[in-house]
């Protein structure tokens, strides 16, 4: 009827609008295996397909996973009369058979598969009602210490089941800084850089996070969400340097010996030691439990302390945190005997020295640790030779080693020399040292100069330091080569700045006056020098030096014209590269020792950026400065005296240029090989990189990218990858086989912001093995194939003609030679 026809058309229209699935776009057909897709959640009585059967079949039968939802009418109309749920059953396996009037199967059964397509009808749900976790302070940023997990019954292969995690709230939130972060795909919670640095269990032992999860890939519209509370306890960082380790030297215990340990906050760390001292033999090791060992005995006298570092790395070899400093102190044992300072220690003592007078100090050494019982030494005299006039003439202080006269004054006639054997001991060892005491004449004679006035001495002020300028001589009547007769010279007047010095010849007692510091005519032209002679040993009471022990001379310094002298050798200044021409950028100063005027000039100003005031030494900019050309500009300044000998000297002027944003961004290189294979099967993208000649911050460039023409926005898209890279993408596939020049604007975001306009040439071309193939056409200067063949044939022809001519000429010449020879044979000889 008309109503049935209309209903059938409505079924077909419904099938087209709701499913759109069927064999080759048809909505009815014969029985054969078929696959259908139907969205879940649709209202009942939805038609799927109209099957047709040939006689004698008069009806159809449906079996399989119908779940009471799928049905087929006698005329072959397959439909479902219940709501489908993908989460209950995602695929229904059905079978259809064609029956005759007696119910016998005449065709089939044929398999029919109905796939239930997902819609977003399930909200994500966290697996737990509450999460708890803990983290160590100073843990590595970005490494998850716990996970939250949610599930969504929708299809994970569609946006319906794609979950995105987000931290909604952190309590407490100190200074509005997030200490925690979450991986939006895995749900892994980790510390931020700030959290790794600032978390402190003493200040805040716990934190609470509110974490949300959304489906639809995090889209705000048409998405479901769930949230959960996460409690996090902050634990103390156990990655700490141990206290200083003390190891007893020369241990006889079996090695290696565990001395200390370090532990990372989590298991699985890989430990190693770093020897910053680069020792030839590093005596420490660490195992993968973090236990540190000394591998062989140590010797404190060889090295008394060690400093090295313990490192913890992850499974990829990346450090988990900062290295820990390990300090090891080698503890001393008494394993070194005392040592004498020399085979024989010599002292001198004057005749008639008073009892109790100090003679000298014997300083023995012990290699054991100072200021410990192992290095405390005791001194004791065990023998005296000779023993006349009596034993015990000397005594030694027990702990200092200082010798004194003990019983009486000495006389050289009785014994000019004494030998003492001294026992030096620590708590375990003893050593014998030898001391020789020479009895010398008393110092009762004063040094006397051979003359009291050495006259005038004229020297140029540029005489080299170390020059001997005068020899003086004094004599002493005391016993030669003793402290009583040795003469020391000392300048007492006329040289307050210490420009002169006097050295004594140990054999002759002659004094050599020499220049110790440069002379300076401008400071003092005349020096009235007075010097004095004296002995190392004091004079006996009642004897004093007089004028005979002093002498003088007059030093006259003559002027030498000297070059100007700069106040410093390197002058430095800093200015912005955009200073106006004529701006003062620095100044130099120099003085002429003779007081002459100075003229300044520049040398090495290769860029012509600077000029100098010849009188004042002020330096000004003379042209536009450019930091990108030279961030540190070096020139020499020449100071020349005006008049006189025009002597000059140089100093360096270093000008540091600070950056201003005066260079627009540009491409890092010329991009000439960008191409897409034609015809384009799917939208594609290309990556390009930009740079900027200006000085960059520690974060590097932060460029933004955009198309240079609005008319291209339907065809192309530019998206930023990071601060220097961007992606140029096509929006469709309908491009011609040609070259497209895409204008792009790159903004540096500086102060002021500068924008660079560049053009990227992109070629659409036929590809062969993934490479762009363009047939070579006729180009200017390149011959065609026909022309090349013609040139080649002409060249061969010319070469052939030349060879033929040469061959003919050679043949004729040979023939002439034969005829000539034959003619010579028949000619008669002439007299």
Steps between C-alpha positions, in 0.01 A plus 500: 500500500598864485549501880732197479697658219540820700604304807756305295642826361514638853695190606747546220540870576551418867759243407683755289491773764581288806745248375623589160652152488435228248654322211613757244250757623198276439226448758369168371644200326536124488621286785877498542749559783481866603635739766299785651581778748237649728547771765406397850227679690263547204129468547339160426353390165793603287524326163837355405454331158244346264599148393342339191463132423416307189224238481426257643609706806204681652631607843820560704642375826747693730730319747816580697572777756168675460468575875125534431576829324561405139209367288421427137155523342372233262569735209873518601501839680777485765451743792555542872226585744713567808773745598852375424778535757857467377624445852271194533585353161713679241445248215197285426559185293171409317397247239213530249336208322235499224213252553236357269132466582567184694766658718785327328824690442553570133782757531755572768566542772722801416700689768398855584721715726362808674760726662361728768667841464585691816347824623614690806249360746733409787679734736856425608537361851809489722591151616528611864288729712816667633870485424791528740867527418832629624796679351850576624613860509743594224374214280570539130249727321283327242549145631163361618489381859135382481218449251126558497297285263153534355303285259232577242280228356483682166717397208863598578570517126262797473508838676215366717747289694807726482564631851688814603620558860540841662588637844214733592614607846810482721478568873694675633608706197791707630569824313258378233762247381412147392728242658337205324422413138320214328551323171165567333503163322649256753385661825855497635548763773846653540669807644552821309841666504375730775360208695828311484675804639248625758328196653591472867334251738577731791308792351215305335494124560195435279318632194156435353429497128168492318551316172240488223466270200303582184411291198472627140872577511441777752253698291286725715179445304320165488742336741456323831736538795579368843721631781687346789691610809871415521685524832879524474742467790838671470784288635847609595762473228735215589738592217740678733874511531625288790713652772876507460641148503815425700719210386799380700807495278689183409219271608585129487135387478387325179390744231267630367349642820162675512546853634163671438191492279264717295141424405275644231140566596369215285634154413657428165755782490839436340789626714848614401789700645664804338866574579544874443866487612591255218719286725730244333346232720153574634459297823118498527209315340121481529259212440147520364357502852672834562763360739840672469825308558869575538681256273852498649690639802560877510810688610435829679853625430436446127154664504313600812152562352285418198204674340286323241137489393222241496262512203158335459363447148183353354481205264573729206820635652357840593587647843212481744626793708812692593813305591583450869840601632676227697776615736750248629762578762790260546559449870862496610683225680851535636689337216779753440813554716633850569742638237799727561500828302854427369784257566662759730336812639751781570460771766735779611554632849727785605765478762394622838130462410285512812358184655145443374563670166319341206732340245259372235208266436507154351180450296442133421209387282243224523287407195209398718205736543582830665361592839436139595681270742654326199702809411587632848881482529724496808869601500773365730880542491656155533868585433741799503846502345740616627394480860743770613509710695190307626201298390155651476615833355181514295138426554210465254140592564301174497226588249639799305855381425653834610862476628640714786823539695450301817798536735760759401625727224720345236859572401622436150845406630348210697290362216422680173224249413256263672309204353169399653296187435129574546225240529176610333202273574126471454288251691621203292821597315843647586755673277851630578592843363839671507564859605829691461554809717784733396649726764579834333688809600296768675378784280704783646610662173277727294491504115703790356459644146811544290375849419213708629398676177469325163438826318247572229347241269303612193253255341229524234154428633449213254788289638381136513379356828763264643796711385790524748586871525759510782726272706560591864731336752516478879722277715458332838789383722302221666554133416451450127199319362301524820193693592727747676691593185236460232380842382148594402437835325187704554393832337383735773437826314416632154301206361159502662342322202746209507636548147846376604628190679837366621612136480808372690769277351533218761873458428621864489223686686485738201165671455339525156256791466242415234179641355198317650225725356501735197653844562282803424640842420157662534460368858849584630802609296750484790528235774738550796556138598633403846572132575603315814705181561414254780544134607241224540634438851438776754797696634611429850380736766695824509592491129295717262520594133615852412530711183766263368222245442317738267574645156320699233480586132290733286288349223414741219220377267495649151185542298409271210218597269227240572189414308160593642357253747135389500323464832407145396575271207141403419209746509151351483158650429151373419231671290186406313551436132234761409671801661487815293804600296715733707416337834786476749575130552812517718826678571869423560763686703877511474772721653842595370775458763665822375171689524460553124157525341356182349316445174267197471419306186338169409656202328322193366157663462433282196125571490533875554259485794694724741676834525709642783552850637873554441534712815270343761505133396121483489371244249180552300296295255570610143263268313207268563608211726394142430523228767433229245815604309719520813366459854842591649679770302874532572718795398837635612548850638828677425626766743775718347687774681472841336850640449814331625576177320131427419520171687178301520345204679188294444212361702196294405140623497231229509142608423227248580179552302171401659225377274184673381237331292598629155503185286179342372473123498610311190524144377794308642588390146374521144226241453512393135405133519154506659255286303182292513438204273234574238217419509472557875315205656454652846580836661869521586742728682856631482721631782718808479725683747553871568777691675583852612835676503421684824628375836264240642388447858574178683160372380601547138285659227123500543378565147137501387405399146209596274405499134590818315177506298140444612416363154710190577320405821266258321795314349782524752553508875806598709529355851774561758701199622733684740680833524696448178315237292163507327297268281351602163199274426262460211127515574388291202639297212385700201830663398638530149837360390698822534709710743316697770678787677343524843551835681551458874537762775734426795472724808773501766288645782786731599504856625408642261367194317642445152340298225676329214321416175633193324384285211511121499506339153303173506498276192225254409662245270486143379703275730720205411610288798406777738699765315374792298530426125471787252567428127780718372362748245690719252697758697705791381854397420421125496477337151219265404568132434483559120750783526733286709488215247567741212800649676636151574463381134659819365796456737551136390481605129762772543734262683456243219587755228812610688617139543439429128705801390784404731494141375508605128788740558701237684435250214610747228812591694592134528451453125722800420772360724494167312519668160786719618690196619448318168619803304819518699586145409505556116678833500871470403761617742659835427863565546 
